[in-house]
Amino acid sequence: MNLHILLPFQIFASATDVLRVVAETSQGSFGLLPHRLDCVAALVPGILTYETEADGEVFVAVDGGVLVKNGAEVLVSVRRALGGADLGQLHTAVEQEFLAVDEHEMSTRAVMAKLESAFLRRFAAFRHE
């Protein structure tokens, strides 16, 4: 298989002759082998693992995204990714960076929703005057 990990602004990693890929979804981890049927999966923040003959097992911390397998091509499109050799450090990075940013984004969205609703209320009141 050919694996491409894509970020919004660049290609994070590309690998050829990939033997297997393991990714995490909201339903749990699942694996891809070369002859598996085509599929699409929504990824959650976690560790993506792939294996090649040349590099062995490679671990990549990924943020939420989408995995698409079409024939021998596997495309993983994520917001953020971190590479590293130590699995423990990557797991810590996922918890600290990705999940903390998600909490910050949720609080920002809540504030924006309050601002929008206040604007709409005032606009409706202005319109009725």
Contacts in CASP RR format, 6 or more apart in sequence:
PFRMAT RR
TARGET T0000
AUTHOR 0000-0000-0000
METHOD contacts of the structure
MODEL  1
MNLHILLPFQIFASATDVLRVVAETSQGSFGLLPHRLDCVAALVPGILTY
ETEADGEVFVAVDGGVLVKNGAEVLVSVRRALGGADLGQLHTAVEQEFLA
VDEHEMSTRAVMAKLESAFLRRFAAFRHE
1 17 0 8 1.000
1 18 0 8 1.000
1 19 0 8 1.000
1 21 0 8 1.000
1 32 0 8 1.000
1 34 0 8 1.000
1 69 0 8 1.000
1 72 0 8 1.000
1 73 0 8 1.000
1 74 0 8 1.000
2 14 0 8 1.000
2 15 0 8 1.000
2 16 0 8 1.000
2 18 0 8 1.000
2 72 0 8 1.000
2 73 0 8 1.000
2 74 0 8 1.000
3 13 0 8 1.000
3 14 0 8 1.000
3 15 0 8 1.000
3 16 0 8 1.000
3 18 0 8 1.000
3 21 0 8 1.000
3 50 0 8 1.000
3 74 0 8 1.000
3 76 0 8 1.000
4 11 0 8 1.000
4 13 0 8 1.000
4 14 0 8 1.000
4 73 0 8 1.000
4 74 0 8 1.000
4 75 0 8 1.000
4 76 0 8 1.000
5 11 0 8 1.000
5 12 0 8 1.000
5 13 0 8 1.000
5 14 0 8 1.000
5 48 0 8 1.000
5 60 0 8 1.000
5 62 0 8 1.000
5 76 0 8 1.000
5 78 0 8 1.000
5 81 0 8 1.000
6 12 0 8 1.000
6 75 0 8 1.000
6 76 0 8 1.000
6 77 0 8 1.000
6 78 0 8 1.000
7 78 0 8 1.000
7 79 0 8 1.000
7 80 0 8 1.000
7 81 0 8 1.000
8 79 0 8 1.000
12 60 0 8 1.000
12 78 0 8 1.000
12 81 0 8 1.000
13 60 0 8 1.000
13 81 0 8 1.000
15 50 0 8 1.000
15 52 0 8 1.000
15 55 0 8 1.000
15 58 0 8 1.000
16 52 0 8 1.000
17 52 0 8 1.000
17 53 0 8 1.000
17 54 0 8 1.000
18 34 0 8 1.000
18 50 0 8 1.000
18 51 0 8 1.000
18 52 0 8 1.000
18 74 0 8 1.000
19 33 0 8 1.000
19 34 0 8 1.000
19 51 0 8 1.000
19 52 0 8 1.000
19 53 0 8 1.000
20 31 0 8 1.000
20 32 0 8 1.000
20 33 0 8 1.000
20 50 0 8 1.000
20 51 0 8 1.000
21 31 0 8 1.000
21 32 0 8 1.000
21 48 0 8 1.000
21 49 0 8 1.000
21 50 0 8 1.000
21 67 0 8 1.000
21 74 0 8 1.000
22 29 0 8 1.000
22 30 0 8 1.000
22 31 0 8 1.000
22 32 0 8 1.000
22 48 0 8 1.000
22 49 0 8 1.000
22 50 0 8 1.000
23 29 0 8 1.000
23 30 0 8 1.000
23 31 0 8 1.000
23 32 0 8 1.000
23 41 0 8 1.000
23 43 0 8 1.000
23 48 0 8 1.000
23 49 0 8 1.000
23 62 0 8 1.000
23 67 0 8 1.000
23 76 0 8 1.000
24 43 0 8 1.000
24 44 0 8 1.000
24 46 0 8 1.000
24 47 0 8 1.000
24 48 0 8 1.000
25 41 0 8 1.000
25 42 0 8 1.000
25 43 0 8 1.000
25 44 0 8 1.000
26 42 0 8 1.000
26 44 0 8 1.000
30 41 0 8 1.000
32 39 0 8 1.000
32 69 0 8 1.000
32 74 0 8 1.000
34 72 0 8 1.000
36 69 0 8 1.000
38 69 0 8 1.000
38 70 0 8 1.000
38 71 0 8 1.000
39 67 0 8 1.000
39 68 0 8 1.000
39 69 0 8 1.000
40 66 0 8 1.000
40 67 0 8 1.000
40 68 0 8 1.000
40 69 0 8 1.000
41 66 0 8 1.000
41 67 0 8 1.000
42 64 0 8 1.000
42 65 0 8 1.000
42 66 0 8 1.000
43 62 0 8 1.000
43 64 0 8 1.000
43 65 0 8 1.000
43 66 0 8 1.000
43 67 0 8 1.000
43 76 0 8 1.000
43 78 0 8 1.000
44 64 0 8 1.000
45 61 0 8 1.000
45 62 0 8 1.000
45 63 0 8 1.000
45 64 0 8 1.000
45 94 0 8 1.000
45 98 0 8 1.000
45 99 0 8 1.000
45 102 0 8 1.000
46 61 0 8 1.000
46 62 0 8 1.000
46 91 0 8 1.000
46 94 0 8 1.000
46 98 0 8 1.000
47 59 0 8 1.000
47 60 0 8 1.000
47 61 0 8 1.000
47 62 0 8 1.000
47 87 0 8 1.000
47 90 0 8 1.000
47 91 0 8 1.000
47 94 0 8 1.000
48 59 0 8 1.000
48 60 0 8 1.000
48 61 0 8 1.000
48 62 0 8 1.000
48 76 0 8 1.000
49 57 0 8 1.000
49 58 0 8 1.000
49 59 0 8 1.000
49 60 0 8 1.000
50 57 0 8 1.000
50 58 0 8 1.000
50 60 0 8 1.000
51 57 0 8 1.000
51 58 0 8 1.000
52 58 0 8 1.000
59 83 0 8 1.000
59 84 0 8 1.000
59 85 0 8 1.000
59 87 0 8 1.000
59 90 0 8 1.000
60 81 0 8 1.000
60 82 0 8 1.000
60 83 0 8 1.000
60 84 0 8 1.000
60 90 0 8 1.000
61 81 0 8 1.000
61 82 0 8 1.000
61 83 0 8 1.000
61 84 0 8 1.000
61 90 0 8 1.000
61 91 0 8 1.000
61 93 0 8 1.000
61 94 0 8 1.000
61 98 0 8 1.000
62 76 0 8 1.000
62 78 0 8 1.000
62 80 0 8 1.000
62 81 0 8 1.000
63 78 0 8 1.000
63 79 0 8 1.000
63 80 0 8 1.000
63 81 0 8 1.000
63 98 0 8 1.000
63 101 0 8 1.000
64 78 0 8 1.000
64 79 0 8 1.000
64 98 0 8 1.000
65 76 0 8 1.000
65 77 0 8 1.000
65 78 0 8 1.000
65 79 0 8 1.000
66 76 0 8 1.000
66 77 0 8 1.000
66 78 0 8 1.000
67 74 0 8 1.000
67 75 0 8 1.000
67 76 0 8 1.000
67 77 0 8 1.000
68 74 0 8 1.000
68 75 0 8 1.000
68 76 0 8 1.000
68 77 0 8 1.000
80 97 0 8 1.000
80 98 0 8 1.000
80 101 0 8 1.000
82 90 0 8 1.000
82 93 0 8 1.000
82 94 0 8 1.000
82 97 0 8 1.000
83 90 0 8 1.000
84 90 0 8 1.000
END
